Amino acid sequence: MFKYKGIRIRRFHRDIVFIYLSLMSLPFTLLSISFLYLIYVRSPDKVIWGALVSAVFAFGGAIISFAIYKKSDNHNGFFTRVKHRQLLARMIIDNKLYLAKNRNLNNSRQKIIYFPKVYYHYKKLIITVRFPMDLQKNQDKFNRIGEQLEQALFADLFDIVDEKGFKAYKLINDPIQNRINITDIKPDSKKIELMHGFSWDYNKFPHALISGITGGGKTYFIQALLKSFIDLGADCYVCDPKMSDLSQLDQVPILNGKIFSSTGQINKCVREFYEQMVERQNEYKELLRKAGEIGKDYRSFNMKPKVLFFDEYVAHMSNLDFKEQEKILGYMKQIILLGRQLGFFLVAGMQRPDAKYFEDGMRDQFGLRVSLGQMSRSGYIMMFGESDKNFKVQSDEVRGWGYASIGGAYVRAFFAPFVPPEFSFYNYLLNKDEPS
Ligand SMILES: Nc1ncnc2c1ncn2[C@@H]1O[C@H](COP(=O)(O)OP(=O)(O)OP(=O)(O)O)[C@@H](O)[C@H]1O
């Protein structure tokens, strides 16, 4: 079946921006020339004045064209995409990724006999660049071109797909542009949008693991998830041993009595959350038996989701004695294992996912994994496993940035929903009705 691969990159694309600008200025230039010609024919004595007016008009046209170009060269505008094509053409030409031969023995000028079939495709914020796998001289280079593409296009590589005859690199253009505001998160029974074009299907990939250096934005991101689940009508519980901003939320009716900070309270909360899940499991089995169906989940029986937010999970665990640790770990494993179908979700925050408290492949069971702020290579490996991702650092001015992966897919650059200074989470929750 025919599949649209995108716009083929041609040699002339190396100057495509200039070509577009010239075409846009052309009407102005033609009008100027016509005007000058008219003056010359009708009043030759005013030709100097006419030339001046024409020049100003043509120059104005060039400026307008340039202004349109500048305006459209951001936010994934038309010229951003034109520029990408220019960059790709230049990359192919400057790196001699084509085949050429001398025109003849006496002429050292070269004739290109093979220009690779590279395609550029852009849809819904995603750039796909396809390189040919045609056994030509550069196939090896095209197999390892991801990092170069990221740098040239100023984009984040999030997937590489092998297609028939092509290798497709998928990138997000300047990912910070896809950042959303905390007030723009509109969760539904299927997903929570975390960035434009990046949503978390929490039923399919349940539980979230969030790590981050101090000041990386963990608490803010946990707040964004808490807000989303509360908006969904979920029953939320918060364990916050650090007594951060989250602890203050105990004052709002919707979270009253559901925020825990001391070691004893937190252990009790985890145990009770687990017990509620076991209770629901029995109820669910009964309902399922009556309905005589399989393959359903909590949503089929109008059960509301329940979410346990556990910040500083590792710090809390390291304060417990061995016996208590075993107990909490046991509850956590069960919640992770059975929670999806029953609508019991876990959002765990920590500085580093210490392997000691994530035994038996527990880490891989977290559907959403997010690291915030700059982490060490070993920290990234702990979060996402071994990957060839090129982890870059953002400027100090940007807060709440990091990397994310859903369902073990390719790790991608992430910007947590932006929380503007005027947004008061406390006031927002004050106006929320308690879940029935
Ligand atoms: N998503 C965001 N939107 C706006 N500002 C943010 C965001 N994330 C972080 N910040 C800024 O960074 C600061 C630190 O964020 P936060 O308190 O979430 O860090 P943290 O990782 O929880 O740190 P710690 O572990 O030390 O508490 C915030 O006070 C805020 O100014």
The ligand as an SDF file (V2000), in Angstrom:
LIG
                    3D

 31 33  0  0  0  0  0  0  0  0999 V2000
    6.6800   22.9680   36.3130 N   0  0  0  0  0  0  0  0  0  0  0  0
    7.1660   24.0740   36.8470 C   0  0  0  0  0  0  0  0  0  0  0  0
    6.6320   25.2760   36.5480 N   0  0  0  0  0  0  0  0  0  0  0  0
    7.1230   26.4120   37.0780 C   0  0  0  0  0  0  0  0  0  0  0  0
    8.1450   26.4450   37.9630 N   0  0  0  0  0  0  0  0  0  0  0  0
    8.7130   25.2910   38.3320 C   0  0  0  0  0  0  0  0  0  0  0  0
    8.2600   24.0470   37.7850 C   0  0  0  0  0  0  0  0  0  0  0  0
    8.9970   23.0720   38.3270 N   0  0  0  0  0  0  0  0  0  0  0  0
    9.8590   23.6570   39.1630 C   0  0  0  0  0  0  0  0  0  0  0  0
    9.7160   24.9850   39.1800 N   0  0  0  0  0  0  0  0  0  0  0  0
   10.5150   25.9670   39.9660 C   0  0  0  0  0  0  0  0  0  0  0  0
   11.5840   25.2590   40.5960 O   0  0  0  0  0  0  0  0  0  0  0  0
   11.4560   25.2940   42.0100 C   0  0  0  0  0  0  0  0  0  0  0  0
   11.7680   23.9170   42.5980 C   0  0  0  0  0  0  0  0  0  0  0  0
   10.7600   22.9960   42.2130 O   0  0  0  0  0  0  0  0  0  0  0  0
   10.2580   21.8320   43.1910 P   0  0  0  0  0  0  0  0  0  0  0  0
    9.9710   22.3620   44.5360 O   0  0  0  0  0  0  0  0  0  0  0  0
    9.1770   21.1180   42.4990 O   0  0  0  0  0  0  0  0  0  0  0  0
   11.5790   20.9400   43.2350 O   0  0  0  0  0  0  0  0  0  0  0  0
   11.8220   19.5500   43.9160 P   0  0  0  0  0  0  0  0  0  0  0  0
   12.4090   18.6710   42.8830 O   0  0  0  0  0  0  0  0  0  0  0  0
   10.5980   19.0660   44.6070 O   0  0  0  0  0  0  0  0  0  0  0  0
   12.9470   19.9220   44.9280 O   0  0  0  0  0  0  0  0  0  0  0  0
   13.1610   19.4010   46.4050 P   0  0  0  0  0  0  0  0  0  0  0  0
   13.3640   17.9430   46.2970 O   0  0  0  0  0  0  0  0  0  0  0  0
   14.3470   20.1530   46.8750 O   0  0  0  0  0  0  0  0  0  0  0  0
   11.9070   19.8160   47.1320 O   0  0  0  0  0  0  0  0  0  0  0  0
   10.0300   25.7470   42.2890 C   0  0  0  0  0  0  0  0  0  0  0  0
    9.9700   26.5100   43.4660 O   0  0  0  0  0  0  0  0  0  0  0  0
    9.6860   26.5800   41.0740 C   0  0  0  0  0  0  0  0  0  0  0  0
   10.1320   27.9110   41.2420 O   0  0  0  0  0  0  0  0  0  0  0  0
  1  2  1  0
  2  3  1  0
  2  7  2  0
  3  4  2  0
  4  5  1  0
  5  6  2  0
  6  7  1  0
  6 10  1  0
  7  8  1  0
  8  9  2  0
  9 10  1  0
 10 11  1  0
 11 12  1  0
 11 30  1  0
 12 13  1  0
 13 14  1  0
 13 28  1  0
 14 15  1  0
 15 16  1  0
 16 17  2  0
 16 18  1  0
 16 19  1  0
 19 20  1  0
 20 21  2  0
 20 22  1  0
 20 23  1  0
 23 24  1  0
 24 25  2  0
 24 26  1  0
 24 27  1  0
 28 29  1  0
 28 30  1  0
 30 31  1  0
M  END
$$$$
